[in-house]
């Protein structure tokens, strides 16, 4: 039995590893553009350098987010941990022993 709370967190969400249809189309258009013979080498170098730059910025941002993610330790004081008092990830109701749910004989 679930409670009717609006926000029930089950922990950290899984990473999204699939592209959207729009992203897949943009990637295909990019591939088609760079696979042509008349593409200048300087243009390719500019695009590759811009992509590497964005990759490093994203990587640094993610590392900073992970490093500053709030954790709970036994020696932490309320001033060092900025989280809510209740650290449960789900609001569960205790099971009712002896009751069979969804089983018909």
WOHUQUI-V349445 format. One record per residue. N is the residue number from 1. RES is the residue in one small letter. PHI is phi in whole degrees, 0 to 359 (999 if undefined). BURIAL is # if it has 24 or more other C-alpha atoms within 12 Angstrom, else .. Layout:
# WOHUQUI-V349445
<<N	RES	PHI	BURIAL> <N	RES	PHI	BURIAL>>
This chain:
# WOHUQUI-V349445
<<1	x	999	.> <2	x	258	.> <3	x	277	.> <4	x	262	.> <5	x	295	.> <6	x	288	.> <7	x	246	.> <8	x	240	.> <9	x	263	.> <10	x	251	.> <11	x	105	.> <12	x	287	.> <13	x	291	.> <14	x	288	.> <15	x	291	.> <16	x	270	.> <17	x	249	.> <18	x	251	.> <19	x	273	.> <20	x	283	.> <21	x	298	.> <22	x	294	.> <23	x	294	.> <24	x	296	.> <25	x	295	.> <26	x	297	.> <27	x	295	.> <28	x	294	.> <29	x	296	.> <30	x	296	.> <31	x	298	.> <32	x	297	.> <33	x	291	.> <34	x	276	.> <35	x	274	.> <36	x	286	.> <37	x	288	.> <38	x	272	.> <39	x	285	.> <40	x	285	.> <41	x	296	.> <42	x	297	.> <43	x	295	.> <44	x	296	.> <45	x	296	.> <46	x	296	.> <47	x	295	.> <48	x	296	.> <49	x	295	.> <50	x	294	.> <51	x	294	.> <52	x	297	.> <53	x	299	.> <54	x	296	.> <55	x	297	.> <56	x	294	.> <57	x	296	.> <58	x	296	.> <59	x	298	.> <60	x	297	.> <61	x	295	.> <62	x	293	.> <63	x	297	.> <64	x	295	.> <65	x	296	.> <66	x	293	.> <67	x	294	.> <68	x	263	.> <69	x	296	.> <70	x	292	.> <71	x	234	.> <72	x	245	.> <73	x	233	.> <74	x	289	.> <75	x	266	.> <76	x	284	.> <77	x	260	.> <78	x	301	.> <79	x	285	.> <80	x	270	.> <81	x	249	.> <82	x	256	.> <83	x	230	.> <84	x	283	.> <85	x	294	.> <86	x	275	.> <87	x	259	.> <88	x	288	.> <89	x	268	.> <90	x	223	.> <91	x	260	.> <92	x	256	.> <93	x	257	.> <94	x	298	.> <95	x	293	.> <96	x	263	.> <97	x	288	.> <98	x	92	.> <99	x	253	.> <100	x	261	.> <101	x	259	.> <102	x	74	.> <103	x	249	.> <104	x	245	.> <105	x	245	.>>
